[in-house]
């Protein structure tokens, strides 16, 4: 693998992954908004509008994942990344400036609409960014490809959650609780900064080599035989992602209200401070999971993470009556609960989804799996309100225990599915899956000569020319070094004379 190819792969991995930081930040702000809106708009911010604000961004996510999943397969990874960044910039700014007549109802209503379109951009980042990372990492000689993917996807998302909570904490200290409207507007506006700077880099990037060689941009995708081959993987991976997001996003959104119900006198700054602490465990869990996944099968690490998470969830539910009087102990167990969620499915469900299918359908496969997860988040954001109410309400002990019982039971189910029904993945699985898929298509009678951005023979010739050019460049660099070393040695010899 040549130096230029390696550098190109590294650049595309970074540019593709950093955008997911914005997704984590903008999703993390949802939990902060839930708390602030209830404080400053106690009458207008009804239970229905709270559910809409938290849920419609996920509806946008689903549409974005499905639309951009198809788009990045048929139009290209680059154009999809650029469009996703534009969505994030425009609708982050509009959300921050939500006004619509200046009434409280108008502000909340316009914010709900803008966050829906913002969700489309967030959703678009997932298939476009993740497919770019998984394919570009294959252009790098480093063997730890699973950890690279995780660090630039789930780790970045977790980092975004931490920065969102920490920014809320700092802004609360600066503006105080008397200016909470300023706090949420600034928080949403900050979400436009990262995708804005990414736009320039994404205009300059190219397509991954895997996409250039295997894409069906101009060829008809044989969906009938593709579905026949990959539908089992699609169903099981989607189901695990649904269950994971059902619990993880809902617990993330409702942590601040749960904490507020434990200590009614807790200040807003303290709530956001504890939330930041919880989100730090996301990063710890993601880091550990990335390291471990390079030594064990991603599906096994996923199963282990959710099974430990279920044990912690049942423990918290069973000891809730004692833990509610010991806030620090409750928060520590809660943090471990979320950390193991990152070690398992948080790190690995996206990793598996982006690598369990070939390049021609990778965006669509990943988009459907991720959309299933967002449907889980959408259902969970509604269901958690219902679960809490059915168990006795947010003011009762049983009301706050209920979600942990439900979430832990679901975690066990996802662990069983992961261990028995999700495929194993090697570090070179992207290349292996592409080669296997191409051979399999040919056995099915499909003409693979139109695969890639240029015809096969021309593509092979161009690749050879490019490799020869890179070899010539490296040869010239070596000759330059030898020349200057020779000249330097000659000067030293003359000085001695």
N, C-alpha and C positions, 0 to 999 in steps of 0.2 A: 504494500500500500504506500503510495507516494506522499511526500510532505504536503503538497498542495491539496490533495484529496483529503488528507487528515485535517488540515486547517479549515477547509470548506465545511467538512462535517461538524467540526467543533463550533464554528460560527452559527450554523443552522440549528444545532442542538440548543445553543444558548438563546438565540432569537425566538425559536419556537417555544421554549419553556418559560421564559420570564413573563410572558403574557398571562400565564396561569396564576402568577402572583396577584395580578389585578382581580382575577376571578375570586381568589380566596379573600382578598380585602373587601370586595363589594358584597360577597356573601356574608362575611363576618360583620359587616355594618348592619345587616338585617337584625341581628340580636340586639344591637345598641339602639336601633330605631324602635324596636318593640318596647323597650324600657322608656325611652325619651318621649315617644308619642303618647304613651299612657299618662305621663306626668303633665305634659303641657296642653294636651287636648283631651281631658278626662271625659267630656260629654260626647264630642264628635267622634272620637276614636273608639268606636264600638267594637265588640267582639268580632262582628262580621268584617269590619274594615281591617282589624288587626290580622285576621286570617287571610284576607285578600292581599294585604301588603306583603305578608310573608310568603304567600302561596303563588301569586301571579308572576313573581320573578322566576319561579321554578317552571311555570307554564311556558314562559319565554325561553328558559333554558332548554326545555324539551323541543320546542320548535327549532331553536338554533342548532341543537345537536343533530336533528334529523336533516334539516336543510343544508347545513354546512358539511355534514357527513357525506351527503351525495355530491355537493359542490366540490369538495376537496378531492374526490375521486375523479370527477368528470372535467372540472375546470382547472384543477391544480392546487397544490398545497399553498403556494405563495399567494395567489389571489384571495384565497379563503382567509389566510392570516391577516392580510391587509384590510379586508372588509370587516372582519371581526374587531380589529383595533379601532376602526372608524366608528362602529356602533358603540364601543365602550367610551370613547372620547365624547361623542355627541350627547349620549343619553346620561352620562355621569354629570355633565355640565347642566343639562336640562333638569335632572332630578334635584341637583343642588339649588337651582333657581325656581323650583316649583312654586307657583303663585296662584294663577287662575282666579282673578278677582279679589284676592287678598283675604277671603273668608277662610275660616278654619276648614270648612267642608271642601272648599275649592283647593286649598293647599294639599289636603290629604288625598283628594280624588286625582289631582294631576300627578302627584307623586306616585300613586298606584299605577297610573298609565305609563309614566316614563320608566318606572322600574320594570314593567313588563317588557318594553323594548330593550332596556338595558340587559334583561335576562337573555334575549336573543343573542346579543353580542357575547355574553358570558358563555352561553351554550355553544356558540360557534368556535370559541377558543379551544374547547375540549377536543373535538375530532381533528381540527386543523393543526393544533399545536402538538397533540400526542402522536399523531401519525408522522409528523415531520421529525419529531425527536426519535421515535423508534427506528425510522428508516435512516436518518442521518447518523445515528450512533453506529450503524453498521459500517460507515465509512471511516471509523476510527479504529486504530489497532488495539486499543485497550480492551481487556477481556471482561471487565466488570460492567457489562452493558445494562444489567438490570438496575444496579445502583444509580447509574447515570440517569436512566429514565425516571427513577423514583425521585431523585434529588431535584430534577427539573420539572416535575409534575406535582406529585402529592406534597413534597417538601415545600415547594413554592406556594402551593395553595395554603398549607398550614402557616407558613410565614406571613401570608396575607391576612389570615385570621388574627394572628398575634399583633401585627401592626395596626389593624383596625381597632382592636380592644385597647391597645396602648395609646393610640392617637386619641381615642375617646377619653381615656383617663387624663392625658395631658391637657386636652382642650377643656375638660371640666375644671381642672385646677386653674387654668388661665381665665376662663370666662365665668366660672362659678355656676351653681345650679340655677341662678336667676336668668341666665341667658342660654337656655337649652336649645332654642330654635337656631341660634348661631352655631351651636355645636354640631347639630345634625347636618346643617347646610354645608359647613366647612368639611365635615367628614365625607360627604358624598362628592364634593368638588375635588377633593384630593385623589379620588379614584380615577380621574382623567389624566393624571400626570404620567404614570408609567406607560400606558398604551400610546400616549401622544409621542413620546420619545422612541417607542418601538417602531412607529410607522416608517421612519427614515430607514432604519436597519432592514425592515422587511421589504421595502422597495428595492433594496440592493441585493437581497439574497436570491439564490436560485432554487431549483427543484432538487430534492434528494435523488441520488443515483438510482435507487430502487424504483422510484416513480418514473424516472426517465426510461428505464428498461422494461418495466412490467405494467405500466398504466394502460387502461383501456379507454383512454380519452377519446379516441377516434374509432374504437371498435365497440361492437355491441356486447354488453355483459350478458352472458348466458345464465340469467337468474334462475331458471328452472333447475339446472344441474348444480348450480352453486348452492342454492338453498338445500337441495338434497344432501349435499356433502357437509354443510356447516350448521344446519339448523339445531342440532343437539347442543353444540358448543354455545350457540347464540342464546338458547333458552336458559341453560344453566348459569352462564355468566351473568345474563340479564337479571335472573332471579336473585342471585347473590348480591348484585349491586342494588337492586330494589330494596332488599332487606336492610343492607348496610345504611343506605341513605335514609330510610324510614326512621331509623333510630338516631344516627349520628347528627344529621342536620337538625332534627327536632330537639334533641338534647342540647345542641349548641344554641339554638334560638331561644329555648325556654330556660336556659341556665340562670340568666339574670332575674326573671320573675320567680323562679324557684328559690334562689338565694334571698330575694326580697321577702318572700313569704316566711323564711326561717327567721330573719331578723328585720322586723318592720322599721327599726330605727337606723338601719344601715344607710349611709350617705351614698349619693350617686357615684362620687369619685371612688369610694371604697368598693362598690359593686363592680365598676369597670376595672379597678385594680385586681380584684379577685378573678374577674373574667380573663384578664391578661395572663394571670398565673395559670389558669386552667389551659389556656391556649398554648402556653409554653410547653405543656406536656404533649400537645399535638406534635410539636417540632421534635421533642425527645423521642416520641414513639415513631415518628416518620424516619428519623435518623437511624434508630436501632433497626427498624424494619428494612431499610435500604441496605444496611451492612449485612444483616442476616440472610436476606434473599439471594445474595450472591453465593452463598454456601449451601443453601437448601432450596428445594423446589418452591417457587412462588405460591403454588396452590397449597402446599403443606404449611407454609408460614401463615398464609391467610386463615386456614382452618385453626391453627394454634391460637392466633390472635383473638378470633371471635369466641373460642371456647373459654379462654381465660377471662375475656370481657363478660361473658355470661355469668361466670362464677362471681365476679366482683359485683355485677348488677343485682344478683339474688342476695348477696351479702348486704348491700346497701339498703335494699328493700326490707330485709328481715330486721336490720338494726336501725331502721330510720328513727324510731321513737327515741333511741339513745343518741344517735348522731345529730339530730336536729338541735340538741342543746350543746353540741360540740362542733361549732361551725368549721374550725380548722380541720378536724378529722373528716368531716363530711366532704369538704372541698378536696382534701388529699385523695380520698377514695374515688371521688368523682373524676379527678384528674387522671388517676391510674386507669379508670374505666375507659376514658376517652383515648388515653395513650395506647392501650392494647388494641383499640379499634383502628388506630393508625398503623401499628405494627402489622396487623393482619390485613383486613380488606382495604383500609385507606391507602396503603402503599401498593398493594398487589392487584386489586381488581382492575385498575386502569392499566397497569403493566400487562396483565393477562389479556385484556380486551384489545390492546393495541398490537399484540403479537400473535394472537390465536387465529388470524386470518391473513390471506395474501394481500399484496399491495393493491390490486385492481378493485377490491371491495373493502379495504381496511377502514377507510373513513366511514362508510355506511355501517359496517359491522360494529365499529367502535361507537358510532353515533347512536345506534339502536340500544346497545348495552348501557351507555351513559344516560340516554333518555329514560330508560327503564329505572335507573337509579334516581333520576330527578322526579319521575312519577312517584317513586317511593318517598322522596322528600316532600313533594306536594301533598300526597296523601297523609304523610306523617304530621305535617304542620297543621292540618285540619284535625287529624285523629287524636293528636296529643291533647288538644282542647277538650275533645269529646271524652277521651280516656280519663283525664283529670276530673271532669265533671261527673262522670259515671262512678268514679271511685270516691266521690264525696266533695269535690271542688278544691280549688287551689288553696283555700284557707284550712283545709283538713289534712290530717296526717296521711290518711289512706289515699287522698287525691294526689299527693306528691310521691307516694310509693308505687302507685299503679303503673306509671310509665317504665319503671325499672323492672317490674315483673314481666311486662309485655316485651320490652326490648331484649331482655336476657333470654327469654324463650325463643325469640326469633333468631338470636345470635347462634344458638345451638343448631337450629335448622340449617342456617347458612354454612356453618362449619361442616356439617355432614355432607351437604351438597358439594362443597369445595373439595373435600378430601376424596370423594368417590367419583365425581362426575366432571371435574375440570381437568383439561389436559396438562401434561408436563411441558415445560419450556426450557430449551437450552439457551446459552448466551448468543448463539448464532441462529436463533429460531426464525428471525425475519427472513434471512437469506434462504434458509432451508425450506421454509413454508412457500416462498415464492417459486423456488425450483421445483418443489414437489407439485405445486398447483399447476405449473406450466406443463409438466409431464402428464399430469392427470387429465388436463384439458385435451391434450393431443390424443390420449387414449380414448377420450369420449368423442373424437372426430372434430374437435373445434380447431379452426385455423388460427394458430398463435402468431403468425407472421406479422399481424397488425398491432401486436402488443408493443407498448413503448411509445414515446413521443415521436420517433422516426422509425421507418421500416427497419427490420432486424439487421439486414446486411449492411445498410448504411450506418446504422448505429454501431455495429461491430467495428466498421472501418474508422468511424470517428473516435471510438474509444481507443483503438490502437494508435491513431494519430496523436491523441491527447496524451497517452502514456509515453509515446516517443518524445513528444515535446517536453513533458515533465522531466524525462530522463536526460534530455539535452540540457535543460536548465540546470539540473543538479550537477551535470558534468562540467558545465561552464563555471559554476560556483566553486567546484573542487579545483579546477584549473587556476582560477583566480587566487585561491588560497595558496596553492603550490607556488604560483608565480611570486606572490608577495613574500612568502617565506624564503624562497630562493634569493630574491633581491636583498632581503634583510640579512641573510647569511653572508652574501657577497660583501655587503657594506661592513659587516663585522670583521671579515677577513682582511679587507683593505685597511681598516683602522689598525689592526694588529701589525700589518706591515709598516 
